[in-house]
Structure formats: structure tokens, C-alpha cells
Amino acid sequence: MGPKGEGPFFEEELMKGLLDKIGIPIHCSECGHQTRKPIRWVQSNQELICSGCKISIDLGTNEDTRVLKKLHNALDRIDMSSRN
């Protein structure tokens, strides 16, 4: 068993914590207002109401969140290939 703070369990817990703490900017395409939301929040929600103009932002089609989802999918593929 390695020293405390090493190994797959530690890495998984670290990633879970980062998903709750790291905020990504989401820009409204109507008014340009920017809202920061934690990555995990973005992953588990489909829309955001803009606090600037009150329109619904579809997180599935928003450019900011599409980039995040592409990155997440790429990281999943890397993780799966490293386990094989």
C-alpha cells in the first residue's frame, strides 16, 4: 500500500472534489452575460436561466458547455484505454 495521497482511490476523490469546485464560464448568446457554474452542476443540468436577460440557455447546445462535454468525453476515452 502506497503513502497516503496516492493511488486510484485518492485520484478519484480528488477529481470528484474538483468537479464541485472548478467553475466554468457560461455566456448568454442573447445578452452576453457570463455566469460561472461548477462542472458537476453543468453535467447534471440541461438549462440555465440567464441572470442578465432571463432567457433559458440550453446547456446541450451552448458553445461553452459543448467544449466541456467534448473534453470530458476525451478524458473518459483516455482513462478507459489506460485501464486496458
N, C-alpha and C positions, 0 to 999 in steps of 0.2 A: 504494500500500500504506500502510495507516494505521500509527500508532505501535504499538509492542509493547504487548500487553494489550488490543487492540481487535479487533473482527471476529468473524465467526461461529465460527471455529475456537477462539478463546480462550473464547468464551461456552460452547461445547460442552464443552471441557475443564474449565472452572470448574464446570459442572453435574455432570459425572461425579465430580469431587472432592467436591462437596457431598453427593452421594448416598452416598458411602462414609463421610462424617464426621458427618452430622447423624443423631442417634438419635431415634427416636420411641418414646414410651411405649406398651407393650402391657400391658393389665390382664387378669388372670385373672378370669373370671366366677365361678369357684368360691371362691377364697380371697382375691381382691382384690390379690394380689401384683403389683407392677409390674416389668417388665423393659424396658430400653431396647435397641433394635436399630437399626443403620443402615438407612436407607431401602432401599438396594440389597439388603441381606440379606432384608428383608421382601418385596421384589419377587421374589426368586428362591427363596423357601421357601414351603411350604404349611402347615407346622405349627411350633409352638414348644412345647417341654416346659417347663411352669411350674416354676421352681426352688423355689417355695413348697410346692405340693401334688403336683407331679409328674404332673399331668394333661396331656393333649395339647390345645393351643389351636389350633383351626382358623383360620388367618390369613385364609381366604376369607370367614369369617362373623363374625370378631371385629370389634366396633364400631370400635375404634381403627384397624385396618388397612383397613376398608371406607371410612372417611373419607379415608385416604391415597390409596386407589385412585381414588376419585371425583375428588379434587384432581388426581391425575396425568392422568386422562383429560381433564379440563377444560383443563389446561395443554397437552396434546397438540393438542386442537382449536384452541386459540388459536394455537399455533405453526404448525399447518397452514394456518390462514386467513391468517396474516401472510406466508406464503410465496407465496400466490396473488396 
